Amino acid sequence: MTSATRMVLMHLPKNNPIDITFKDIQFTVNVGTLRKETKTVLKGVSGSFNCGELTAIMGPSGAGKSTLLNILTGFQREGMTGEIRTSRISNDDDDDDLLLNNDLKKNNIGRTMCRKESCYIMQDDQLCPLFTVSEIMMMAADLKLGYTLSYKSKLLVIEDILDSIGLSGSLHTRCGRLSGGQKKRLSIALELIDNPPIMFLDEPTTGLDSTSSHQCVSVLKGLARGGRTVVCTIHQPNASTYEMFDHVYIMAEGYCVYQGSSQSTIPYLQTIGLNCPQYHNPADFILEVVTGEYGNFTSQLKTAAIDNAWRTPHQITDSHALLKRKSKNSGAATLVLVNQPSEFNKLLVLIHRNLMQAHRDWTVTHVKVVMHFLVGILLGLLFENAGMDGGKTFNNIGFCIVTLVYLSYTSIMPATLKFPSELHILKKELFNNWYGLSTYFLAFIITNMPLQMFFCFIYTSISYYLSAQMLTWTRFLMFLFVCQLMTLISEGVGLILGTALNPVNGVFIGSIITCLLILFAGFLVLFNHMPIFLYYVSYGSYLRYGLEGLVMSIYGYGREPLDCMNEEGYCHFRFPETIFKEIGMVDGKFWTDISVMVCFLFVIMIVSFFTLQRSVKRH
């Protein structure tokens, strides 16, 4: 992997290098529950990160390194003051001169700019385990490069990236079977497709052994040498890995205590009378110093850190030379000019991805199909002849409520657990501008709704036939329509719970809500027996409209008296009008129930989108 420091990616989209300069960054947070107090995490830190350099932000826990990284990426929006400058270096094709744009970008403006021009690779490698390396790379290419490039051109980009980072031998390996180092390199490769000029990484070596860590840092150094600004936080690298960093930014107690080259660390400490023992790792030694093992030197270090003399001189201007050398030697033919794909094109890619994922995840499709088939048979046999026997009318209404409860539970619980498991992937891709949240949500609805409706059809058709309901297409389709709406409404409730609560609380609250809705459905406690206040409360239960719709589809619209199959030959509820009067559904109207359930579905889907949006921002 030593060749990574010389990597040249010839087929990537064009970009212009960007330098980042920040000044007097302060960040405060409110702590405490009852008594609010303000804590200052960053205390006026300043510095610059240049393209062509690999920068490491280091420091002990609580020093503020992750906070600084989040501010520079735009991930942290509130509580920050200070200035962020971005200097773009561009090339004029007419006279081949370099143009340096020094526009001051402050607060939200600067962070938005950094966010659009950068990628943020988080500490945990959030990859769907069901896709192969080549598949997930092609999906990322479709989302970032669009359809302005041919399939072969995208393959060239992907092969170029994978060859450079050492993953060309794992093209057909599923992400779930990759090693920790391979997953980290794949996470980097996914963000390289649109060739961002700025790359931020949070603890890229976490969970890797020393060899894999060295290889990962070597890849990052090669990317920086290609004209990018590469900034990462790192905990405590070994000596050989530490020396690979061009620029080190060390923090302690919210201050910057050193900014300069890794080779200058020991001479810098010697200026304040601290000598690193022979054969001791300089990274370990300076962290021991800032944590106070040799005394409190923070005030001296933060004063000395203002001086830029410890930075390697040629690295500061190297970004200009990189672009000039690239413009003269690379040639226009090696650069890919692309248009950002439209949200509609991204929607098509996401639909295709969701369908592939559903097909390969046997717990989502195969198990559910089998379970709905078996449960349909079980309930159909358990309520045998309930649909045509006048003596089993109450049992048949019991079959209706059991159907609604079964469809409700099997829709709420999986949906409650779905988004928490995918939230980190969604958050990463949204932040790195792969697509919009509304596009993701719409793709999810388009692919998930038909799937849930198919599961519902399997259960409903089997149980409806085996329980001997009236075999007319009109009544069956009415029955099925209510069941489909119940499935989709329950799915939406599960999405709300899954995005608003953690999985444990979501499952618990979902169970409680379903139990309460059953109580007000009108079967366990008949409407005629409810107190007047609770009767009006029952209008808020969508199970009420579902049960009434099923009963109306079976017994309404002029159904003739049922047959009595008992020995006495008398059935009190063989006349549909009698059962409607007994359970308080005399005024029931099927299409009114359908209209109310459609309104429930519409409102619940809107609420689920906003709870998802809030969950993404919160995390």
N, C-alpha and C positions, 0 to 999 in steps of 0.2 A: 504493500500500500504506500510505499515511499514515493512512488510515481505520482501520487495524488497531488503533491505540491506543484506538479508541472501540468496539471490537467487543463486542457483547452476544449471547451464545449463549442463545437463549430456550428451546430444546427439550431441553437436556441434562439428565441425571439430577441430582437434588439432591445437594449436598455442603455441608459446613460448613468454612469456612476454618480453616487450621491454621498456627500460628507454630512455628518450630523454634529452640530455644536449645541450644547445646552449650557445655560448660565443661571445660577442662583435658584436651582430647583428645590422647592420646599414642599413637603407633603405632611399633612396632619390628618389624624383620624380621631374619632370619638370613641372612648372606651368606657366600660362600666355599664351596668344595667339600670340601677336606681339612681345613682349619682353619676351623671355624665362628666367625664373629664377629657381634655384634649391632650393627645400625645403626638409629638413631632417625630416622624419617622425619618424624613430627609431634612437636613439642616443646611440648605443653601449650597448644594453640590454643583460643580461646574466641570466641564470637560469637552472633549471632542473625539469622535470616532470616525476615522477616515476610511475611504474605500481603498482596497488593496491591502488592508491590515486585518488580521485576526485579533480581536479584542476579547479579553477575559475580564469579567466583573467578579471579583472575589471578596470574601469577607466572612466573618463568623456568622452564626445564626442570629437573626435579628438586626443585622447591620444595615439592611435596607437595599440589598442588591437586587432582589426580585422586584421590589417596589419601583426602583429606578428603571428596571427593564420594562415593567408594565406601563410606566408613564411614557417611555420613549416609543413603545409600540402603539400607544393609544388605548391600551387595554384598561388603564386606570384613568377615569375622567374627572372624578370629584376630589376636592381637597388639595389640589396641586396649584402652585404658583411658580412663576419663573418664565424663562424664554427658551424656545427650541428653534434653532436655525437649521435649515437644510440648504446645502450648496450643491446644485446640480451642475455637472460638467457635461456639456454637449458639444457635438462636432458639426461645424458648418460645412456642408459638402462643396460649396463653391470655392472657398479659399482655404479650406482645411485648417482653419483656426479653431482654437478651443474657446468656448464661451462659458463663463462662470456666472451663474445666476445666484446672487446672494439676497434672496428675498427673506425678510424676517417673518418667521412663522411663530405666532404666539399661541399659547394655551391650546384651545380646542382646534384652531386652524392648523397649528403645527402638528398636533397629534393625528388629526385626520389625514394630513399629507403623508406622514410617516406610515400610517396604517395602509393607505392605498398603494404606497411604493414598496412595501415590505411584506415579509412573511414572518410568522411567529410559530416556531416549532416548540411545542410544549414538552414538559418533562416526561409525561407518560405517552407512549407511542399508541395513539388511538387509531387503530386500523381494523377494518372488518375482517375477521378471520376466515371468511368463506370465499374470498376472492384471491386469485393468484396475483403474483407481482405484475405480470404483463396486463392482466385485466384491470387492476386498480390504477395502473399507470395510464392506460388508454382512457379510462373513465375520467381521470384528472385532466388528460389532454383534451378530451371533448368538452369538458366544462370550462377550461381556461383558454384554449386556442380556438374552439368553435369549429365550424365547418368551412372556414376559408382556406384551411390547409387540407390537402388530400390525406387519405389514410396512410399512404407510403411516407409522406412527409412527417406525419406524426410518429410513425415507426422510427424514422431516422432520429428524431428528437429523443424518443424514449431509449433507443439503443445507445445513443451518444451518452445520455445521463447514466444509464445503468453500467455501461462499460467503465465510465470514469470513477464511479463509486464502488465498483467491485461487486455488482449484483447481477451481472449478465448470466451467471450460471444458475440463478434461482428464478428464471422467468416463469416457470410453470409450477412453482411452489406456492402453496396457499399461505397467506399471511400468518395464519394461526400456527404454522409449523416453522416459522423463521426463528432464528436465535435472537437474543437481545440486541446484539450489534447489528444484525441484518435489519431488524425492525427500525432501529434508529437511522440507519442509512436510507432505508426506504422512505421514512418520514421526510428526510431531507430531499430525496429525489422527487417526491410528489410536489414539493414547493418549488423545485427548480424548473419545472416545465414552462412556466411563463417568465422565467429568468428575472426574478425580482432583484433590484439593485441593493436592497438592504435585507439582511437575514438576522433574525433574533432567535436565540435558542436558550431555553431554560434547562439548565443542568443536563446537557446532552450525554454526559458519561455516566449518569446515575444507573446503577444496576449492571454495569459492564466491568469485566475484568480489566487488568492493566493493559493487556495486549489490545483488546477491543477498544478501550478508551483511547489508546495511542493512535489506532487506525482511524477512529472517528474524528479526532482532532486533526489528523493528517488530511482527511477529506475536507474539513472546514478550511484548513490553511490553503489547500488547492483552490477552493471556491473563492477565497479572498484574493488570491493572486490573479484570478480571472477578472478582477475589476469590481468586486462586490464589497460592501461594508458588512462584515460578519461580526456580530457581537453575541457573546454567550455568558451566562453565569456558570461558574464551576466551583465545586466545593474545595477539594484539596488534591490537585494533580500531583503525580510523581515528578521527579526532577526532569526526566527527558521530555515528558509531555509539557511541563511548564515552560521549557525553553522554546517550544514551538510557537508560543504566543508572541505576536509582534508588539502588542500593547496590553498592559495590565492595569486595571483600574480597581484599586483595593479600597474597601469601605470598612468603617468601624464606627459604631454609635451614631450612625446617620451622617458622618462626614466622609469626605474623600481623604485618605491618608497616604496614597501614592498613586501616581499615574505616570507611566513610562514603560520602557521596554523591560522584558523579563530578565535580560542580561544585566540591567542596571540596578536590580533590586538590592544586591549586596552592597555595592558602592553607596547607594542611597542611604541604607541603614547605618553605614559606617560614619556618615556625616553627623549623626546624632549619638555616636559612641557605642553602637551596637554591632558586634562582629559575629558573623555567622560561623559556627564551628565547621571545621573541615569535614568534607563528605556529608554535610547535612543538606537536606533539600531546602533550597531558598524559599519555596512556597510554604513549606511547613514552618520555617523560621519566622517569616514575616507575619504569618497568622498567629504564631505564638506571641509575637510582640504585640499585635493589636488586641489580643485577648487579655493582655496584662500579666503574662507570666514573668516578665522581666521588669515590671513596673508600669506605671501609667505614662505612656508617651503619646497619647492621642493628640494633645494640644500641640506638641512639637511637630508631629507628623502632618497634621492638617495644615499647618502653616507652611511646612516645606513642600507639601504636595502641590501648592499653587504654581511652583516653578515648572516650566515645560522642558527644562534642560535635560531631564532624564529620559526624554523620548528620543528614539533613534531619528536623526534628522531626515534621512532620505525617505523614511516611511510617511512623513507628513506631506511631502510633495509627490509621492509615488502615484497617487491617484491621477494626477494630471498626465504623468508619463504613461501610465497604463492605457488611458484612453487614446492618447496620441499614437502609441505603438499599435494599439488595436485597430485604429482607423486607417493606418498606413499599410499594415501588413495583412490584416484579415481579409479585406475586400468586401464589397457589398453583397457578393453572392453567398457569403457565409452567414448572413443575418436573415432572420425570418421576420417578416412584417405581417402582423395579424391584427384582425379586428376582434374586439371583445364580443363573444357570442351573446345573442339576445337571451332574455330570460325564458322565452319560449323554447329555444334550442336546449337550454339548460334543463328545462322541465322534461323534455323528451329523454335526455340522458339520465335524469334522476328516476324517471318511470322505468326505464330499461334496467337501471341498477337495482331498484326495489323489486322488480319481477325476478331478476336473477337471485337476489338474496332470499326471497320467499321460496323460490324453487329449491334452493340448496339447504335451507334451514328446515329440516324434517320435523322439528318440534312445532313449527308454525303451520305447516301444511299437512304432512302425512299423518301425524298423530291426531290432529284435529278432525281430519276427514274420518279416520277410523273411529274415534270416540263419538262423533255425531251420528255415525252410522249405527254403532252398537247401542247407544242410548236411545236412538229412535226406535230400534227394534224392541228394546226393553220396555219403554213406556207404552209402545203400541200394544204389546202383549199384555202388559199390566192393566191397561184400560180396554180390554177386549170387548167389542160390541157396545162400548159406551156411547157411540155416536148414533146408534139406531134403536137402542133399548130405552123405552120410556121410564123404566125403573132405575136406570143408571144416569139420569139427567144430572143430578148433583155430582156424581163421579165424573161426568164429562166436563162439567165446569171446573172440577178439580184438575182434570187433564189440561184445560186451558191455562190455569194459573201456574201449574207445574211447567208447562211449556215456556211461559213467559219468564219464570224465575230461572229456568235452566239457560235459556238464551241470554238472559241478563247477566248472570254470573260468569258464563263462559266468554262473554265479551268484555265485561268490566275488568276482570282480574288480569288477563294478558295485556290489555291496554295500559293498565296501571303500571305494569313492570316494563313495558316496551321502551318508552321514552327515557326513563332513567338510565337504561343500559346503553342508549345511543346518544345521550346528551353530550358527552365529551367529544365524540366524533363530530356531532353537529356544531358544537361550539367552535372547534378548531377550524372546520371548513367555512363557517360563516365569517369568522374573524379574518381569515385569509382570502376573503372575497371570492370563494368558489361559486356561490350563488346567493340569492336572497332567501330570507326566512319564509316569505310567502310562497316562493317557488318550491321550496322543500315541503312545506305543509300541503300544498296543492298536489304535488306528486305523491305524497303519502296517502292523501284522501283518494286519489284516482286509482291507486293500486290496491289499497287496503279495503275499500268499500266493496268492490266486486268479490273479493276473496271472502269477506265475512258473509256476504249475501249467498255465496255458493255453499258455504258451510251450513247456513240456515236452511237453504233449500234441501240439502241432503237429509237433515233431521226432520224437517217439517213434512216432506213428501212421504217418508217412511212411516212416521208416527201417525200421520193423518189417515193413511190407508189402513194400517193395522188396527187402529182404534175404531174402524168402521164408521167414519164420518160420511156425510152425504157426498157421493161421488158425482159431483157436477163441477165443470170447469169454473163456473162463476163463483161458487162458494169456496172452492179450493184456492183460487187466486186471491179472493178477499182475505181468507185465512192467512195465506202466505204473505200478503202485503203487510198485514199487521205485524207478523213475526219479523219481517225484514226491517221494518221501522224500529221495532223494539231492539233488534240487534245493533242497528246503527246508533240509536240514542244511547244505549248502554256503552257502546264503544266510545262515544264522545265523552260520557261521564268518566270513563276510565282514563281517557287522555287528560282530562282536567285534573283528576287526582294524581296521575303520574307526573304531571308537570308542576303542580302546586305543592306536592308533599313528597317526602322520601318514600321508598317502596314499602317499608314496614307500616308506616302510618297510612299510606294510601290504600293498602289492602284492608287494613282494619276499618278505616272510615268507609271504604266502599262496601264492606259487608254490613256495617250498621245502616248505611243509607238504603241498601237493598231491602233489608228487613223492615225498615220503617215504611218503605214504599209498598211492600207486600201487605202490611197491616191496613193501609188506606186504599187497597185495590178493590175492595168490596166483596171479598169472598170469606176470608177468615172472620171478619166482622162485617155483616151485611149493612148496606147503606141505611136500610130501614131501622137498624138497631143502634146506629151511631148517634151520639149527642149532636145537636145542631151545629155547634161550633166546629167539632171535628169533621162533620160532614162537609163543611165548606173547605176545611183544610185538605180534604181528600182530592180537591180539584188540582192540587199541586203535584199529585202523584201521576207520573206518566204511565204507571202500571194500571191505574184505573181505566184510562182510555184504551190501553191495550187489551185488558180483559173484556171491557164492554164491546170493543170491536170484534174480538174473537167470538163472543157469545152471539152478537148480531149476525156474524157471517155464517154461523152454524144454525141458529134457530130463527133468525129474523126473515124479513121479506116473504111473508106468507107461507112459511113452512107448514106442512100438514101435520096432524097429530102423529106422534110416534107409536110404534108397536109396543105392547106389553109382553114381555117374554117370561114373566114369573108365573108361578102356579095359580095364584089368586086371579090373575087376569085383570087386575086393577092397578093403575099407576097414576098417582096424584099429579105428577108433573109431565104427563104425556102431551099435554097441550102447551106449546111454547108461551102463550100469553100468561099461563099460570106461573111459569118459572121467572118470567120478566117481572111480574108483580111481586113475587116472593123475594127476589134479590134486589129490588128497587131499580130496575133498568127499563121501566115502562116507556120512558121518554128517550131511550137510547137511540142515537142516530149514527150509523156507521161512518158516513163521510164527514160528519162533524168530528168524530173521534180521530179520523185520519188527518184532518186539517190541523187539529191541535197537536198531534204527534209530529207532524211535519214542522210546525212552529217550534216545538221543543227541540227537534233535531237541528234546525237552523240556528237557534240561539246557542245551543250547547256547542256547536262547531265553532261559532264565533268566539265564545268564551274560551274554548280550548286553545285557539290560536293565540289569544292574548296571554293566557297563562304560560304557554310555551315561550312566547316572547319575553315575558317577565323572568321565567326560569333561566333562559339563556343569558340575560343581562345580569341576573343575580349571581350566577356561577362564573 
